[in-house]
């Protein structure tokens, strides 16, 4: 059986991304590996078993292309409205809160926000399968 241990995204401004992920998701640096020309930074918090790896490549000036295959990272939170308000106050411009129903039952209550490199993050109210 395989265990997912991390997901990696490439970032253009490492310091800006570290600040965003600390403020938005309370992710701290679990390990930082600096090499000649690039850095790998693994982020997590006590709630997570899986890590987010930020890869920074020296000298990259153009934004990375996300292509048509990238979707989003999803996180579950206890109080969706409070998280939306916090992100709005930080100037991150989250999208409106939406509700998604299936057969008359609430499936998900959520909103999206984008990190400094345009990666989408979905915030979901803890509910049903989204724990």
Residue frames as a rotation matrix with the C-alpha (Angstrom) as fourth column:
UNK 1
0.583 0.813 0.000 0.00
0.813 -0.583 0.000 0.00
0.000 0.000 -1.000 0.00
UNK 2
-0.385 -0.702 0.600 1.31
0.694 -0.649 -0.313 3.47
0.609 0.295 0.736 -0.88
UNK 3
0.276 0.383 -0.882 1.17
0.852 -0.523 0.039 6.45
-0.446 -0.762 -0.470 1.47
UNK 4
0.476 -0.093 0.874 1.00
0.526 -0.766 -0.368 9.97
0.705 0.635 -0.316 0.01
UNK 5
0.081 -0.556 -0.828 3.72
0.978 -0.116 0.173 12.00
-0.192 -0.823 0.534 1.74
UNK 6
-0.326 -0.130 -0.937 3.80
0.163 -0.983 0.080 15.29
-0.931 -0.126 0.341 -0.15
UNK 7
0.595 0.405 0.695 2.62
0.789 -0.128 -0.601 17.28
-0.154 0.905 -0.396 -3.13
UNK 8
-0.374 -0.856 -0.358 5.02
0.668 -0.516 0.537 19.69
-0.644 -0.038 0.764 -4.86
UNK 9
0.819 0.478 0.318 4.42
0.567 -0.591 -0.573 23.05
-0.086 0.650 -0.755 -6.52
UNK 10
-0.291 -0.910 0.296 6.97
0.938 -0.332 -0.102 25.41
0.191 0.248 0.950 -8.08
UNK 11
0.698 0.502 -0.511 7.06
0.630 -0.770 0.105 28.95
-0.340 -0.395 -0.853 -6.73
UNK 12
0.450 -0.491 0.746 8.60
0.534 -0.522 -0.665 32.10
0.716 0.697 0.027 -8.11
UNK 13
-0.119 -0.424 0.898 9.10
-0.534 -0.735 -0.418 34.10
0.837 -0.529 -0.139 -4.89
UNK 14
-0.295 -0.052 -0.954 9.88
0.460 0.867 -0.190 31.69
0.837 -0.495 -0.232 -2.05
UNK 15
-0.968 -0.104 -0.230 9.63
0.253 -0.414 -0.875 34.25
-0.004 -0.904 0.427 0.78
UNK 16
-0.588 0.808 -0.038 6.26
-0.802 -0.576 0.160 35.50
0.107 0.124 0.986 -0.46
UNK 17
0.010 0.574 -0.819 4.97
-0.343 0.771 0.536 31.93
0.939 0.276 0.204 -0.75
UNK 18
-0.594 -0.290 -0.751 6.23
0.547 0.539 -0.640 31.00
0.590 -0.791 -0.162 2.72
UNK 19
-0.963 0.269 0.014 4.45
-0.212 -0.724 -0.656 34.02
-0.166 -0.635 0.754 4.18
UNK 20
-0.285 0.905 -0.316 1.22
-0.844 -0.081 0.530 33.17
0.454 0.418 0.787 2.32
UNK 21
-0.003 0.296 -0.955 1.16
-0.001 0.955 0.296 29.52
1.000 0.002 -0.002 3.43
UNK 22
-0.839 -0.264 -0.477 1.94
0.477 0.067 -0.876 30.48
0.263 -0.962 0.069 7.04
UNK 23
-0.858 0.513 -0.028 -0.79
-0.449 -0.776 -0.442 33.12
-0.248 -0.367 0.897 7.14
UNK 24
-0.200 0.844 -0.498 -3.43
-0.906 0.034 0.421 31.27
0.372 0.536 0.758 5.08
UNK 25
0.481 0.381 -0.789 -2.93
-0.260 0.922 0.286 27.65
0.837 0.068 0.543 6.20
UNK 26
0.653 -0.314 0.689 -0.71
-0.745 -0.103 0.659 27.94
-0.136 -0.944 -0.301 9.30
UNK 27
0.903 -0.420 -0.095 1.92
0.360 0.858 -0.366 25.76
0.235 0.297 0.926 7.62
UNK 28
0.662 -0.749 0.023 5.42
-0.540 -0.456 0.707 25.87
-0.519 -0.481 -0.707 9.11
UNK 29
0.232 -0.692 -0.684 8.72
-0.808 0.254 -0.531 24.77
0.541 0.676 -0.500 7.63
UNK 30
0.962 0.046 0.269 9.29
-0.181 0.847 0.500 21.11
-0.205 -0.530 0.823 8.49
UNK 31
0.160 -0.955 0.250 12.55
0.579 0.296 0.760 21.04
-0.799 0.023 0.600 6.55
UNK 32
0.885 -0.010 -0.466 14.39
-0.343 -0.692 -0.636 23.32
-0.316 0.722 -0.615 4.15
UNK 33
0.279 -0.791 0.544 17.01
0.631 0.579 0.517 21.97
-0.724 0.199 0.661 1.79
UNK 34
0.754 -0.112 -0.647 19.05
-0.419 -0.841 -0.342 24.60
-0.506 0.529 -0.682 -0.05
UNK 35
0.307 -0.641 0.704 21.16
0.744 0.622 0.242 23.55
-0.593 0.450 0.668 -3.02
UNK 36
-0.694 -0.557 -0.456 23.13
0.087 -0.694 0.715 25.44
-0.715 0.457 0.530 -5.64
UNK 37
-0.955 0.270 -0.124 20.46
-0.211 -0.322 0.923 27.00
0.209 0.908 0.364 -7.83
UNK 38
-0.091 0.987 -0.135 17.32
-0.235 0.111 0.966 25.72
0.968 0.120 0.221 -6.08
UNK 39
-0.833 -0.054 0.551 15.62
-0.553 0.071 -0.830 25.09
0.006 -0.996 -0.090 -2.74
UNK 40
-0.277 0.766 -0.580 13.12
0.192 0.636 0.748 22.52
0.942 0.095 -0.323 -1.51
UNK 41
-0.839 0.080 0.539 10.97
-0.521 -0.410 -0.749 23.57
0.161 -0.909 0.385 1.42
UNK 42
-0.520 0.642 -0.562 8.57
0.443 0.766 0.466 21.13
0.730 -0.007 -0.683 3.09
UNK 43
-0.679 0.381 0.627 5.61
-0.625 -0.748 -0.222 22.66
0.384 -0.543 0.747 4.91
UNK 44
-0.285 0.652 -0.703 3.21
0.470 0.734 0.490 21.14
0.835 -0.191 -0.516 7.42
UNK 45
-0.281 0.182 0.942 1.35
-0.822 -0.552 -0.139 21.76
0.495 -0.814 0.305 10.64
UNK 46
-0.828 -0.140 0.543 0.35
-0.483 0.669 -0.565 19.46
-0.284 -0.730 -0.622 13.50
UNK 47
0.174 0.975 0.141 -2.98
-0.622 0.220 -0.751 18.71
-0.763 0.043 0.645 11.80
UNK 48
0.693 0.108 -0.712 -1.31
-0.715 0.226 -0.662 17.20
0.089 0.968 0.234 8.74
UNK 49
0.483 -0.550 0.681 0.47
0.129 0.814 0.566 13.97
-0.866 -0.186 0.465 8.01
UNK 50
0.406 -0.262 0.875 1.10
0.914 0.138 -0.383 15.02
-0.020 0.955 0.295 4.40
UNK 51
-0.134 -0.541 -0.830 3.42
0.411 -0.793 0.450 17.90
-0.902 -0.281 0.329 3.44
UNK 52
0.954 0.264 0.143 3.39
0.254 -0.455 -0.853 20.58
-0.161 0.850 -0.501 0.77
UNK 53
-0.008 -0.999 0.050 6.76
0.784 0.025 0.620 20.89
-0.620 0.044 0.783 -0.96
UNK 54
0.906 0.141 -0.399 7.63
-0.093 -0.854 -0.513 24.30
-0.413 0.502 -0.760 -2.39
UNK 55
0.166 -0.861 0.481 10.33
0.903 0.329 0.277 24.14
-0.397 0.388 0.832 -5.06
UNK 56
0.830 -0.016 -0.557 12.11
-0.125 -0.979 -0.158 27.39
-0.543 0.201 -0.815 -5.84
UNK 57
0.376 -0.698 0.609 14.49
0.916 0.378 -0.132 27.60
-0.138 0.608 0.782 -8.81
UNK 58
-0.042 -0.506 -0.862 17.00
0.321 -0.823 0.468 30.46
-0.946 -0.257 0.197 -8.84
UNK 59
-0.844 -0.425 -0.326 16.70
-0.076 -0.508 0.858 32.87
-0.530 0.749 0.397 -11.74
UNK 60
-0.478 0.753 0.452 13.14
0.875 0.367 0.315 32.01
0.071 0.546 -0.835 -12.74
UNK 61
-0.935 0.077 -0.346 11.59
-0.017 -0.984 -0.175 35.31
-0.354 -0.158 0.922 -13.75
UNK 62
-0.554 0.788 -0.270 8.51
-0.584 -0.137 0.800 34.23
0.593 0.601 0.536 -15.70
UNK 63
-0.045 0.645 0.763 5.47
-0.922 0.267 -0.281 32.83
-0.385 -0.716 0.583 -13.94
UNK 64
-0.902 -0.206 0.379 5.06
-0.114 0.961 0.250 29.08
-0.416 0.183 -0.891 -14.10
UNK 65
-0.393 0.786 -0.478 2.37
-0.779 -0.008 0.628 27.73
0.489 0.619 0.615 -16.37
UNK 66
-0.403 0.335 0.852 -0.18
-0.656 0.543 -0.524 25.54
-0.638 -0.770 0.001 -14.59
UNK 67
-0.979 0.013 -0.201 -1.37
-0.150 0.617 0.772 23.98
0.134 0.787 -0.603 -17.81
UNK 68
-0.177 0.982 -0.060 -4.82
-0.754 -0.096 0.649 22.48
0.632 0.160 0.758 -18.13
UNK 69
-0.048 0.116 -0.992 -4.24
0.205 0.973 0.104 19.61
0.978 -0.199 -0.070 -15.71
UNK 70
-0.918 -0.328 -0.223 -3.71
0.278 -0.129 -0.952 21.35
0.284 -0.936 0.210 -12.36
UNK 71
0.099 0.995 -0.001 -6.86
0.577 -0.056 0.815 21.65
0.811 -0.081 -0.580 -10.25
UNK 72
0.308 0.019 0.951 -6.40
-0.585 -0.784 0.205 22.66
0.750 -0.620 -0.230 -6.64
UNK 73
-0.811 -0.408 -0.418 -5.25
0.183 0.502 -0.845 21.78
0.555 -0.763 -0.332 -3.14
UNK 74
0.244 0.946 0.215 -8.10
-0.111 -0.193 0.975 21.31
0.963 -0.262 0.058 -0.64
UNK 75
-0.898 -0.435 -0.071 -8.11
0.039 0.081 -0.996 21.90
0.439 -0.897 -0.056 3.11
UNK 76
0.136 0.941 -0.310 -10.86
0.569 0.182 0.802 21.27
0.811 -0.286 -0.511 5.67
UNK 77
-0.827 -0.374 0.420 -11.55
-0.064 -0.680 -0.730 23.88
0.559 -0.631 0.539 8.37
UNK 78
-0.658 0.560 -0.503 -13.80
0.738 0.349 -0.577 24.10
-0.147 -0.751 -0.643 11.43
UNK 79
0.204 0.707 -0.677 -15.19
0.461 -0.680 -0.571 27.58
-0.864 -0.196 -0.464 10.71
UNK 80
-0.078 -0.224 0.971 -15.36
0.996 0.027 0.087 28.44
-0.046 0.974 0.221 7.01
UNK 81
0.750 0.442 0.492 -16.70
0.491 -0.871 0.034 31.97
0.443 0.215 -0.870 7.51
UNK 82
0.825 -0.505 -0.254 -13.94
-0.022 -0.477 0.878 32.83
-0.565 -0.719 -0.405 10.00
UNK 83
-0.085 -0.879 0.469 -11.28
0.641 0.312 0.701 31.58
-0.763 0.361 0.537 7.56
UNK 84
0.177 0.241 0.954 -12.87
0.938 -0.336 -0.089 33.62
0.299 0.911 -0.286 4.74
UNK 85
0.971 0.221 0.086 -12.89
0.175 -0.914 0.367 36.71
0.160 -0.341 -0.926 6.93
UNK 86
0.500 -0.857 -0.125 -9.25
0.170 -0.044 0.984 36.14
-0.849 -0.513 0.124 7.97
UNK 87
-0.218 -0.600 0.770 -8.06
0.872 0.234 0.430 35.74
-0.438 0.765 0.472 4.37
UNK 88
0.511 0.470 0.720 -10.03
0.724 -0.686 -0.065 38.80
0.463 0.555 -0.691 3.28
UNK 89
0.974 -0.135 -0.182 -8.42
0.028 -0.725 0.688 40.81
-0.225 -0.676 -0.702 6.09
UNK 90
0.148 -0.980 0.131 -4.99
0.316 0.172 0.933 39.66
-0.937 -0.096 0.335 4.94
UNK 91
0.101 -0.043 -0.994 -5.74
-0.707 -0.706 -0.042 40.98
-0.700 0.707 -0.101 1.44
UNK 92
-0.762 -0.471 0.445 -5.77
-0.113 0.773 0.625 37.55
-0.638 0.426 -0.642 -0.26
UNK 93
-0.394 0.670 -0.628 -9.16
-0.898 -0.425 0.111 38.15
-0.193 0.608 0.770 -2.00
UNK 94
-0.851 0.154 0.502 -10.90
0.133 0.988 -0.078 34.79
-0.508 0.001 -0.861 -1.54
UNK 95
-0.742 0.670 -0.031 -13.86
-0.093 -0.057 0.994 34.01
0.664 0.740 0.105 -3.80
UNK 96
-0.120 0.811 0.573 -17.38
-0.937 -0.283 0.205 33.99
0.328 -0.513 0.793 -2.37
UNK 97
-0.762 0.004 0.648 -18.51
-0.370 0.818 -0.441 31.13
-0.531 -0.576 -0.622 -0.13
UNK 98
-0.279 0.658 -0.699 -20.61
-0.843 0.181 0.507 28.62
0.460 0.731 0.504 -2.08
UNK 99
-0.210 0.296 0.932 -22.74
-0.587 0.724 -0.362 25.62
-0.782 -0.623 0.022 -1.19
UNK 100
-0.588 -0.046 -0.808 -22.93
-0.723 0.478 0.499 22.48
0.363 0.877 -0.314 -3.31
UNK 101
-0.048 0.696 0.717 -25.93
-0.773 0.428 -0.468 20.16
-0.633 -0.577 0.517 -2.97
UNK 102
-0.822 -0.071 -0.565 -26.59
-0.434 0.721 0.540 16.63
0.369 0.689 -0.624 -4.19
UNK 103
-0.382 0.785 -0.487 -30.10
0.451 0.619 0.644 15.20
0.807 0.026 -0.590 -4.10
UNK 104
0.534 0.696 0.480 -31.19
0.040 -0.588 0.808 18.00
0.844 -0.412 -0.343 -1.77
UNK 105
0.829 -0.311 -0.464 -28.41
0.537 0.212 0.816 17.34
-0.155 -0.926 0.343 0.77
UNK 106
0.773 -0.627 -0.097 -25.49
-0.628 -0.778 0.031 19.66
-0.095 0.038 -0.995 1.47
UNK 107
0.806 -0.582 -0.105 -22.43
0.500 0.766 -0.405 18.02
0.316 0.274 0.908 -0.01
UNK 108
-0.224 -0.949 -0.224 -19.95
0.973 -0.203 -0.112 20.85
0.061 -0.243 0.968 0.50
UNK 109
0.956 0.275 -0.097 -19.66
0.283 -0.956 0.082 24.45
-0.071 -0.106 -0.992 1.66
UNK 110
0.151 -0.976 0.155 -16.49
0.899 0.201 0.388 26.03
-0.410 0.081 0.908 0.29
UNK 111
0.932 -0.023 -0.362 -14.54
-0.193 -0.876 -0.441 28.89
-0.307 0.481 -0.821 -1.25
UNK 112
0.513 -0.799 0.315 -11.34
0.844 0.403 -0.353 29.22
0.155 0.447 0.881 -3.25
UNK 113
0.801 -0.435 -0.411 -8.31
-0.285 -0.881 0.377 31.48
-0.526 -0.185 -0.830 -2.84
UNK 114
0.815 -0.578 0.046 -5.15
0.298 0.350 -0.888 31.69
0.497 0.737 0.457 -4.92
UNK 115
0.473 -0.754 -0.457 -1.58
0.653 -0.049 0.756 31.71
-0.592 -0.656 0.469 -3.63
UNK 116
0.226 -0.425 -0.877 1.03
-0.296 -0.887 0.354 34.21
-0.928 0.179 -0.326 -4.95
UNK 117
-0.819 -0.569 -0.082 1.75
-0.274 0.261 0.926 31.93
-0.505 0.780 -0.369 -7.94
UNK 118
-0.352 0.776 -0.523 -1.91
-0.925 -0.203 0.320 31.47
0.142 0.597 0.790 -8.87
UNK 119
-0.835 0.101 -0.541 -2.36
0.105 0.994 0.023 27.97
0.540 -0.037 -0.841 -7.44
UNK 120
0.005 0.933 0.359 -5.93
-0.595 -0.286 0.751 27.48
0.804 -0.217 0.554 -6.27
UNK 121
-0.971 -0.174 -0.167 -6.68
0.044 0.553 -0.832 26.34
0.237 -0.815 -0.529 -2.73
UNK 122
-0.055 0.998 -0.022 -10.15
-0.113 0.016 0.993 25.17
0.992 0.057 0.112 -1.78
UNK 123
-0.918 -0.073 0.391 -11.27
-0.389 -0.042 -0.920 25.76
0.083 -0.996 0.010 1.81
UNK 124
-0.244 0.840 -0.485 -14.06
-0.014 0.497 0.868 23.35
0.970 0.219 -0.109 2.83
UNK 125
0.036 0.377 0.926 -16.21
-0.977 -0.181 0.112 23.41
0.210 -0.909 0.361 5.94
UNK 126
-0.945 -0.315 0.084 -15.63
-0.326 0.906 -0.271 20.15
0.009 -0.283 -0.959 7.83
UNK 127
0.043 0.992 0.120 -18.68
-0.828 0.103 -0.551 18.13
-0.558 -0.076 0.826 6.87
UNK 128
0.905 0.419 -0.079 -19.41
-0.390 0.739 -0.550 14.64
-0.172 0.528 0.832 5.59
UNK 129
0.766 -0.629 0.134 -16.43
0.637 0.715 -0.287 13.25
0.085 0.306 0.948 3.70
UNK 130
0.238 -0.672 0.701 -14.53
0.189 -0.676 -0.712 16.53
0.953 0.302 -0.034 4.07
UNK 131
0.980 0.050 -0.193 -12.96
0.194 -0.022 0.981 16.06
0.045 -0.998 -0.031 7.48
